[in-house]
Structure formats: C-alpha cells, structure tokens
Amino acid sequence: MKSDEKRSHRLNYLLKCYLSDPREISLYSRAKQMGVSDSTAKDYIRTVIIQAQKMSQSNLRI
C-alpha cells in the first residue's frame, strides 16, 4: 500500500472515531496507537477536525 493510501485510510478511520467521540485527546491517542510520531498525530487531528467542520457546514446548507 502506498503511503498516501495508508494516510487516507488512517484519516478516514480517525474521522469515524472523531464523529463518535469528538474529544481531541481521544483522537490523539487513537492516532498514536497507529504508531505515528507526535507531529503526524497532531497533523491528523487538524485534518480530521477540518473535514468534520466541512461536513457539518455542508449538512447545514442542505
């Protein structure tokens, strides 16, 4: 699996986790369980939160 595919799968998984438990600390611990560095885990958190906000905004427009 290519690294960009792996990142995409991880972000999708973390997005599902975030939608069920929107606490950053929970999301961070899930990311760290994947074996990524602290900076990568923080990057994942930022990306997932932005995705969730975009989803929320698009649902409000419908």
VENPE-V887243 format. One record per backbone hydrogen bond with DSSP energy under -0.5 kcal/mol. NH is the residue of the N-H (numbers start at 1). CO is the residue of the C=O. If there is no record, write none. Layout:
<<NH CO> <NH CO>>
This chain:
<<6 2> <7 3> <8 4> <9 5> <10 6> <11 7> <12 8> <13 9> <14 10> <15 11> <16 12> <17 13> <18 14> <19 15> <20 16> <21 17> <23 21> <27 23> <28 24> <29 25> <30 26> <31 27> <32 28> <33 29> <34 30> <34 31> <35 32> <36 31> <41 37> <42 38> <43 39> <44 40> <45 41> <46 42> <47 43> <48 44> <49 45> <50 46> <51 47> <52 48> <53 49> <54 50> <55 51> <56 52> <57 53> <58 54> <59 55> <60 56> <61 57> <62 58>>
